[in-house]
């Protein structure tokens, strides 16, 4: 041991040290040498110390990382085994004016830690004392796991149906699952949960953030907590609040069980900011290793130089991760690769994804991040879904991501919400959204699946609330009802919230069936918010990020009406999956908008004639019909009618060859849970009720 190394008690442990490997970063066990390599990156530090702790979080040894290569520091500690707790102290300049906030009094989480020993609750830096009792500890992990014969599901892009879930909220109230597993990774993959996924027909779980995260201090003072998890403190370690004993192994078990059932695992990931917030925020990890390069900063107005006292805030959470810096980019890419390989997930949904490609001049469609992902043999094979905006300058970038990415389409959401609410004059926009938003995702550049179509997401009204509330009701969030989106394009149909009116309740249920049907018959990738299929509600709270309680947990005690909605949704998903056309319509390469009439697609006015320019621009229009017809004689032939008006209409159907008839396959006026009351045959015209949708299929009439 050199003179620079500190050891608390030479008789308290069996450790000894020697030179370690610089790469890979993190804590890596070396079975041949019976110990562990520790390696970290820090630009600007003049000293880095590794602190080891026992299971009671008492520090038992401390070593300086003497060996340095560039900005990498490493050490090998003999006799360290899996489960060893550790942290770092980094010494350097403390000068906020130039962005350096090194403070050896802060115990830091390893940015590459694969596990943390417990949940990190919000705290001040004053609590991160020299003893480090209040900061969670990084944990050395043994990566070994028996995956058996399970393989990742091989889904085609057109088959994917996303189902957004919260690990805790999904199973917390399901009394058919063992109490010990409710609200955990194992609860999400319990046979009871998998039975629900399979019955519903979804293919892919989109799991809300499970990176280890921390609540904002403000919420702690209000007696609330960060429930959604969009406030990470580490990009590798699965949060242990969703585990019984071992978060890493239980997460892997979850993935294994879901894959065995043929279900994809897609993680909602947050690489755009961290829980360290701005300059006055906590120093937990990245800020203490290299604040200047891990984060971005605003510029001085007078000279354009970086103002290191003001972090950029393109996320609304106090800071912005700087993926334009090489070692920060490496951190994010290494994290993604780890989740895809070691943890075996199938892809990612990126929160505020514009931040990933922000460089010195703003969002760059040819950014280093996009190029690195494209050329990587692992990352390029993953399912990549962008939330294509952030709140920074020029932050709305729908349609601006690489061709192999999917993008959450808020224009689809707003168009369909507005149309079914009864707003007039939107039929042209509805037509465009139904066919995959080709005005945004031109076919010559993007696949049919590019548009992630959704009506409801975690951040907004549930489907039940969408048809029950005209205004948000977020007082429980303790922000005087100012938080959450104010323009929800929702309606209550006469009464705000719950009502005993049979007429209003019947209309609300029909509107839900209209929306579900529209979503599943649209070109693109359907995104479904868990619980919407069975009437889940949040009492009008459209920003329940801080509500870890029954308001946000799914209620599995279903009423008869909600059982019928579940049956209807399952049947609609099966109809979509049994069809070749819905989700994979082969549009022309020059189809940039709603697509003019062709052999495959024809748009009709409900009166039976082909839509004309005056019809597309009519300000009072609330109904439209479309015919989809494959050219081959045995091809599918469908007719879809949407009527968002408050009155019944008579629709003239396209003429068919002799021996063929139209058969009703879906009628949202049906209240039984089936897709239609009866699959009756129709030749010329059909009555379509107010606020309803109908799908007909051309079939041969058998006398």
N, C-alpha and C positions, 0 to 999 in steps of 0.2 A: 504494500500500500504506500502511495506517495504521501508527501507532507501535506498536499492539498486536500487529501481525503479525510473526511470526518467519520468517526464511528462512535456511536453512543455508548455501547457496552460490548467489549470484545468477547465476553463470556455469555451473552444473552442469545446468541444465534450462531448458526454454523457457516455464515456467508464468508466468501472471499471474492475479490474482484480481479479482473484482467481486462485486456482490450476487447471491445465488442464490435459487432458488425454495424455499419452505418445504414445499410438497407437490407431488408425493408424497415421502414420506420415503425415505431411502436415497441411492444414487449413481445419477443418471439422466443419461445422455449427451444432449447437445443438439447435433445435427448442424448446425443452422443457425448456432450460435455457436461451433462447433468446440471443445467442451469438456464439462465435466461439472458438474452441480449436486449438491452434497452437503448433505443435511439430516438432522438428528437431533433427537430429543426428549430433554430432560433437565430434570427439576424439581429445583431446589435447587442446581444448579451456578452458579458465577459466571463460569466461563470454560471454553470448549471449544476444543480445538486439533485440527486435521486434520493427520495425518502421512502423507507420501507416501514410498514405498519403491521401490527398483529391484528387478530380478529376483533379485538376490542378498540381498535383504531389508536393504539398507543404506538408512538414512533419507536422503532427498535434499531434502526440503522440509517445512516446517511452517508452518501458517497458523492464526491465531485466527479463529474464526467470529464476527465482530463483529456481524453483522446478526441480531437476535433478535426474535421475535414470540411473546409469551407464553412458553411453555416450548419453543419450537422455535428451533433454531439452523441457519443455512444459510450457504453460500458457493458461488460459481461459480469453478471453476479452469479457465482457458483452456488449450488444448492437451492436456488429459487425454484419453486414448484407452482403448478396451477393453483389459483386461489390466493396467491400472494397479493396483498394490497400495497399500493404505492402512489406517489405523487411527485411533483417537481417543484423546486424553488429556483427561480431564474433571477440572476443579478445583472443589472444594467442601469443605464441612465434613467433618472426620473425627471423628465422635463416635458410636461404636457404641451408646451409651445411647439416642439418638434415631433410630437406624437409618440414619444417613448414613455411608457408607463410601467417600466419594469419595477417590481417590488418583491424582494425576497421574502417579505413577510406573508405573502400570499402563497398558499399551497395550490398548485395548478393541476387540473385534470389533463392527462396525456391526450392530445388531439387524436391519437390513434388507439386509444384504449378500446378494447373489444367488449369490456364489461365494466360496470360500476357497482359498488357494493351495496348501494341503497339509493333511494330517491333523494334528489337534491331539492329541498324546499327553498323558497326565496330567502335571501339574507343580505346583509350589508357587508362590505369589505372589512368593517371593524370586527365582524364575527369570524372572519377568516384569519384567526389569530396565529401567532407563531407556532402554536401546538397543532393547528389545523384540524381541530375537532369538528368544526361545523361544515367543512367541505367534504363532499363524497370522495371516496378513494377509487382510483383506477384499479382494476383487477387483472392479473395475468390469467389468460385463458388457454385451456387445452382444446384445440379445435377438433379433436377426434369425435366422430359421430357416425353411427351406423345408419346410412341412408337406405340400406337394403337394395331392393330392385326398383325402387321408385324413380321415375324419370319426370322431367318437366313436361307438362301437357304441350302437345303440338297443335295449337289452334291456328286456323287461317284468320286473317284479319277480319274477314267478313262474318265470321262466326262469333266474334267476341261480344259479350254483353256484360258491361261493367256493373258491379254492385258495390256501392260505397258503404263501408262499415267502420264503426268505432269499436276497438277491441273490448273495452269495458261495457259500453252501452248496449252492444248487441246481445250479450248473454246474461247480463247482471240480474235480470228479473225472470229468467227462464227457469221455472221450477222443475222442469224435466231434466235439467243438468245438475250434476252434483254441486253442492254449495261451494266446495273448495275450488271448483273450476270456473265458476261464474265470473265474468268480467276479466278473464285471462286469455292468454294465447291458446291455452288448452281448451277453454270454453268456446273459442271461435272455431276450433277444429273438432269439437266433440261430435260424436255420431249424430246427436240430435240436431246440431247446427248444420252438419253436412246434409242431413235428410231434408232440411228446409231449402238449402241451395239447390239440391237436385230436383226437388218437387217444383220449385219456382222456375228452374231452367237456366239460371245465370251461369256464366262460364268463368268469370274472373272476379275475385275479391279485390277491391281497391281499398286498402286499409289506411285509415287516417294515421297521422304521424306516430311512429313508435321509436324514433330516435330519442335517447334520454333527454328529457326536457325539464324546465323549471318554470314555476309560476312567476308572474310579474309581482314585484313588491307591493304595488298598488292594490292588487287583488287580495293579498294577504291582510292588508289593513281593513278591507271590506268584509272579511270572512268568506271570500270566494276563492276559487282556484282555477288555474288554466286547465280546462277539460279537454279541449281539442288537441293540444300538444304542439302547436305551431310556435315553439320557443325553445329550440334545441340548445343543449350544452355540449353535445358530442355527435359526430356523424357516423359512428360505428356501433356503439353499444345500444342494444335494445333496452327500452325502459323497463326497469324491474318492478314497477308498480303493477304490471300486467302478468307477473309471474308468481308462482307459489314459492319456488326455491331458487331455480337457476334460469335466468332470463334467456341466456344463449341457447341452452339445450331445449328449453320449452318452446322457444321460437322455432327452432329447427324441427322439433316434433310437430308443431302446427303446420309448417310448410310440407313436411313429409306426408301428413294425413290428408291435407288438401290436395296435394299432387296425386296421391293414390286414388282420390275420387275424381281426378281429371279437372281440377279447378286451379286456375292460375292465381298467383299471388303478386299483386302490384302494390308497391308501397308509395304512399303520398309522402314525398320527401321535401325537406326545407333546407336548401343550401343558400338561400338568399340573405339570411341574417342569423344571429345567435342571441341567446339570452343575456349576453354581456351588455347589450344596449349601447348607449353613447358614452361620452367621456365620463359622465357622472355615474355610469352603471358599474356593475360588479366586474371584478377581474377574476375570471374563473378558469380560463384556458387560453384561447387564441390571443386575447388581448395581452396576456402576461408573457407570451412567447414572442410575439411580433405584431404589435398593434398597427404599426405603419403599413404593413404589407398584407395582413389578413383582411383589413377593412379599407373601404374607400372614404375619402374626405371631400368636403366642399372646397371651392376655391375662393380666395379673397377677391372681393369685387374690384379692388383698386389695382392689383398687379397680376391677378390670375394664378398666383402661387397657391399651393394647397394650404388650407387652413386646418391644421392638425387638432384644433380645438373643437371642430364640428364634423362629426361623422356624417357621411351621406345617409339619408334615410329614405331609400326607395321602397321600403317594405312597410313603413308606418310603425316599425317596432324599434327604432332607435339607431340601427346601424345597417350597413350593407356589406356583405362579404365580397371581397375583391377577387373574382376569378380571373381578372386580367393579370394577376401576379403569378408567376410560375409555380411557386410552392403551394399557394392556395389552390390553384387549378389542380395540382397533383393530389392534394388532400381530397378534393371532391371526387376526382376520377378514381382514386384508390378506394374511397368509400363505396362508390357505385360498384366497382369490380368485386369488392369484398361481399356485398350483399347478393350479387348475382352468382358468385362462385361458392364461397364458403357457406352462405346462408340460403342459397339456391332459390332466391326469388326470381320472378320472371320479367319484372320491369318496374318502371317508376312513373308516377305522376308528379311533376315538378311544380311546387307552389311558387307563384310569382316568377315564372320561368324567364321572363325578359332579363332579370338580373344576371342570369347565368352567362348571357352573351353581351353584357355591358362592358365596353372597353373605354379607352380614353375619350373617344368622341361620341359615346353613347352606344345604343344597341347596334350590334354588327351581325348581319346575316351570315357573314363569313368569319365569325369569331374563332378564336383558338379553341374554345370549348366545343363548338360544333365540329370543327375539324378533328379534334382529338377523339371525340366519340365515334365519328364516322370511320376512322381508320383502325379503331381498336377491335380486335377479333372477338372480344367478349361483349363490350358495351354496344357495339353496332348490331348485335343480335337481339337485344332487349326490346321490349315494348316501351316506347318513350312517349309520354303524354305531357303536353305543355299547358299550363295555365298561362295564356299568351299575353300577359300584361304585368306591370307593377305600377307603382304610383310615382315613379321618377319621370323626368322629362322625356317625352316621346314614348311613354311606357305602354301604350296600347298597340299590340303587334299581331292581332289576329290575322292569320294567313302568312305570316312572315317567317315561319320556322322551316327547317329543312324538310325535304320531300318525304323522308321516312318517319317523320314525327306525326303524331296525332295532336289535335288542338281542341281544347274545351271551347265550344262555340256559344258564347253568350247571345249572339244575334239570333240563333235558333231559339234559345230560351225566351227571349223577349218577344219575338214574333209570335210564337205559339201561345204564350201566356196572353198576349194582347188579343189575338184572334179569338181564342175560346172565351175570353172575358166578354166578348161581344163588341169590341172596337171595330169600326167599319173601315173599309178602304184598304185592307191589307192582303187581298188575295194574291197579288203578284209576289209579294214577299213570302207568303206562305208557300206558294209553288216553288220558289227558289230554295227555301229551307227543306222542303220535302225531298227534293232531288239532290241533297248533299251540299247545298250552299256553294254552287259552282262559280258564283260571282266572287267568292273568297278563295276557294280551293279549285282552281281550274284543272280539268281532267288531264290535260297534257303534262301537268306537273305533279298532281297529287292523286292518291288512290281514293276509292269510294269511302273507305273507312276513316279518312283523315278527320272529318268533322265529328267530334265527340258531342253528340246531341244530348242535351239534358234539359229538364224542366226545373228540377230541384237539386240542390247541392247542400252540403252541410251548412254553408254560410248563406242562410236564407230561410224562407218558409218551407216546411214540409208540404207535401201535396195536399194533405188534409187542411192545413192552415191556409194554403193558397186559395182554397174555395170556401173558407170560413171567416176570413178576416180581410177587411179593406185597409187596415192600418197595422203597423207593428205594435207589439205590446211587450216592451223590453224593460219594464221598471225593475224587475228582479236583478238586472245587471248593475244596478246602482249608478246609472249614468243619466238619470232623469229622462229616459226614453229617447236620448239623442243618438245612441249608437245603432248600428245596423242600417241597411239600405232603406231609404224612405220611399222609393218608387218601385213597388213590388209587382205592379200590374196584376193585382189580385182583386177578388170581389167576395162579398159575404152573402149576396143574394137576398138581402132584406134584414138580416140580424147579424150583429157582430159577435162571432164566437158560437158557442154551443146553443142549440135551440131545440125545442120539442116540436117545431113545425114539420109535419110530414112532407109538405110540399117543398120546403127549402132543403130538407135533408135528402129528399129524392133527387133534387136538381144537383146538389153537391156531389152525390155519388155518381150521377151520370156524367158530370163534368170531369170527374176523376177518370172514368172509363174513356171519355173522349181523349183526354191527354195521354193516357197510357197507350191507347191504340195508335194515336198519331206518332208518338215516340217510336214505337216498335215497327211502324210501317215506313219510316223515313230512311232515306239513304244516309249511311254514316254508322258510327259506333254508338249504340245506345248506352247511356249512363243512368243508372237507377239508384236513388237514395234508399238505403235499407229502411224498412218500415213503411215506405210509401205504398207497398203492395198490400198492406193490412191496416191502413188507417191510422198510422202513428201520427201524433200531433205534439206540438210544443206550446200549446195555449197562446199561439200568436207571437211567440218570441222568435225573431228571425236572426238573432245573433247570439245563440246560446253557448258561446265559447267558454263561459265561466260557470256553467251550470252542471256540476257533477252530481246529479240527483235524478229523481224519477221524471223530471221534466224532459230529460234527454235520453233516458234509458228506454229501450223498446219494451212495450207492454205486450206480453204474449197471451194474455187472457182475452181472446178475440170474441167480439160480438158476432152474431150471425151475419150482419152486414159486412163486417170486415173479413169474415171467412169467404163470403161471396166475392169480395174484391180480390182476395188472394187467388181464388180459383180462376177468376177472369184473367188476371195478370199472367198466371202460369199458362193458360190456354193461348193467350196472345203471343207469349214468347215462343211456344211450340209452333204456332202458325208461322211466325217469322222464320224459325229455324228449318221448318219443312219446305220453305219456299226458296227458289233459286233467285228470285227477283228482288225481294226486299233486303236491302243492304248490299246488293251486288249488281245493280242495274248497269248494263254496259252502254253508257252514254257516249255520244260522239266526242272526239277530241276537241272539237270547236265549240262544245257546249259550255259556255262561260256563265250563263245565268240560269233562268228557270228552264231553258231549252225550248226552242220552238217545236211545233208539232212535227213528228217524225213517224216512221213505221213502228217504233217502239213506244213512244210516248205521245199522247194526245190530250190536250186540255179542253174541258167542256164547261160551258155555262150550264147551270142546272136545267135550263129549258131544252137542252139537247143539242145545241149547235156549238161548233168550235169557237173557242174564245177569240174575240177580236180586240183590237187596241182599246176601243172604248170600254170594253169589259174589264180589261186589266187595270185601267185607271179609274174605274167607277168609285166614287167616294162613299157610296152606300153599300158596297158589296160585302156580303158575309158568308157566301157559299161558293164552292168550287168543286169540280170533279175532274178526275184524271183517269185515263185508260192506259194500262200497261200491257203490252202484247208482244211476246217473243215471236220472231218471224217464222220459226220452224212450226210445222203442223202440229207437233206434239207439245209445243211450248206453252208456258203459263199465260193466262189471259185474265186480267183483273180490272175491276172498275171501283174506284174509291171516291166516295162523296163526303164532303165535310160541310155541315150546316151549323154555323155558330149563331144564327139568328134566333129570335124568340118566337118564331112561328113555323108551322109545318110547311114543307114545300113538296112539290111534285117534280120528280126528276125523270126526264126522258132518257132512256138508256140507248146506247149505240146498237144499231141493227146487227143481227148475227146471221150467219148462214143457216140454212135449213137444217133442223135437227139439233141445233145448239140453243141453250137457254142460259140466262143468268141465274145463279144460285146465291142467296144471301149467306155469307160466311160469318160476318160480324155485324151486329146491330147494337150500338151502345145503349139503346133504349131497353134492352133486355136486363132485367134486375135479378136474375136467378144465380148469377155467377158463371153461366154459360156464355158463349160468344154471341149466340142468337137464340131466340125462342124456338125457331124451327128453320131449317135450311130450305125455305120455300123457293120454288122456281118462278122466275119473272121474265116476261118476254119484252115488254115495251116500256113501261114506266113503273116507278116505285114511289111510295109515300115515305118521306123522311121527316121524322118528328123534329120539333124545336131542340136546339142544343144537342145535336146528335151526329154521329158518324156511322157510315155504313160501307162495308166492303162486300163486293160481289165477285164471283168467279164464274167464268164461262165454262160450262160443262155440256156434255152430250145428254140430250133428253131421252130417257128410256121410258117408253110407254108400257 
